Amino acid sequence: MPSPIVRLSTMSALTLSLTAACLAGPAMAQDATVPQNDLLNATLWMETSVEYKATVSQLFTLAKLQLDAALADADWTAVSDKQPEGYADLPVAIITDLDETMLDNGNYEASLVTRGTDYSSKEWTDYVNSETSTAVPGALDFLNYADSKGVKIFYVSNRKAIEKDGTVSNLEALGFPMGGNVDTVLLRGDKEEWTSAKESRIDYVAKDYRVLLLMGDNLGDFTDKADGSIADRDAVFDETADHWGHDWIMFPNPEYGSWESAAFGGDYGKSTDQRRQDKIDALDPWTPAQ
């Protein structure tokens, strides 16, 4: 029979082993069961952070100030290259994107994260038809202010024509200003020539309205030059520098957009791992001293 000291030592060793196992167990289980998803932090930030709400609220405050300035200046236009002669006499309008600019689709992105799946066109149509998008903080106050000033709001979105009924119904239910007898929801495919490139739809509005502001969350909401390389896009930014914060208002969207595909050349035929590696390779990291 072991001595009490030996028995105590054995029990102490066993206790330490069990304690270590208990401490390590949940961590090991978590490592084994929690999926890694590139969308997680971006979606968490946009769905839950005060920082996101503050950022977009500030942008709508800026947009209101710029709208007032535009209304006071008959020569003001956000698209001088598209306006016809005598545009100062035209009625006024704003052109804005919908998704992640005016409509918040965080519940869809959260669904992708929690289910461990990726975007699919069919499922996106089902989501749009669920009519569960909400308004980006500050969007309704700003657009209703613009509407009260006689400004027509055109929603130029790359939602598809087959998603129009769900989109319009969702906007109306949330209280977004609509166009009355003018169709102001201009979706991809509403006309044959309306592809995902948006400038043809901006042209369509600009021939009949003086466009005061462009608003969006992606470079493609402002120019068709959005799909180039990172260097190409930087050049476009430099060329359009005078617009930003003046008559073009950009909203933050770290979840998706042409900024992401630029890192892997827009080649979605690449594997997920290869696209991720291309994105890592596009970074310019600091190297600590040895």
Buried (B, 14 or more C-beta within 10 A) or exposed (E): EEEEEEEEEEEEEEEEEEEEEEEEEEEEEEEEEEEEBBBBEBBBBBBEEEEBBEBBBEBBEBBBEBBEEBBEEEEBBBBEEBBEEEBEEBEBBBBBBBBBBBBBBBBBBBBBBEEEEEEEEEBBBEBBBEBEBEBBBBBBBBBBBBBEBEBBBBBBBBBBBEBBEBBBEBBEEBEBBBEEEEBBBBBBBBEEEBBEBBBBBBEBBBEEBBBBBBBBBBBBBBBBBBBBEEEEBEEBEEEBEEBEEBBBBBBBBBBBBBBBBBBBEBEEEBEEEEBBBBBEEEEEEEEEEE
